[in-house]
Amino acid sequence: MDLKSEKARELSKREVFLELRKYIQEQIDLSNRKMMEEENFSLPSWSEYQAYQLGFQKAFLKLYNQLPDQGELNE
């Protein structure tokens, strides 16, 4: 969901955080799938590719961990 859309403006703070957490988790999962694709193991710069993906995941995990989970939110 585009958080700048009209529909998003109607979301509660809890719903926005849930959307953000969902998006971040999807990006981490996508990165994990990319790392495991067999064709990527034959890349000449495979180690650099893996390092990039791991850095990508680490950045998203840091952001994910900064967002309150639904149990911590008060509307």
N, C-alpha and C positions, 0 to 999 in steps of 0.2 A: 504494500500500500504506500502510496506517495503521501508522506506526512504533511505536505503543503496543499493537499487537495481539500476541497470543501468538506468531504466526508470526514477527513482526519481532524478537522477543526471541531467536530462534534464529539471527539473522543475524550474520555476522562484521562487524567494523569496516569492512572493505573493502566489503561488500555494503550496509551502511547508507550509507556515503558515496556509493556508486554510485546508490542509490535517491534520495538527496537531490539529487545532481547531475542525475539524470534528471527529477525533479519540477521543479526550477528551470528547466531547459532547456525543459520543456513550457510553463511559465508565460510564459517569454520569447517562445516561438513563438506562443502564444495571443495575447499582447499585439500582436505583429507582425501577425497576421491581423486582429485588431480594428481596427488602424490603417488597414488597406488595404480594409476593407469600404466599398463605394461609398456606402451610405446615411449613413455617418458624415461624409462630405465635405460634406453639406448641413446639418450641425449648425450652429446659430447660434454656438456656442462651440467651433467646430472646433479653433482654435489652442490653446485651453485643454485640450481633450480630448487633442490630440496631445502637449502638454507633460506632461500627467498620465501618459500611456502611456510616454513616454520616461523620465520619472522612475521609474516602476514598473520598467522594464527596467534602468535604471542600478542601482537598489537590488538587484535580483536578480543582476545581473552581478557586483556587488561581493561579494555572498555566494557566488556560484558560484566566483569566483576565490579565495576564502579556503579553499574545500574542496580537499583534496589530490586529485589525479587518481589513477587506479588504479596508475599507474606509481610514485607517490610513497609509497604505503601499505605499511606493514609490519605484518603480523598478529602 
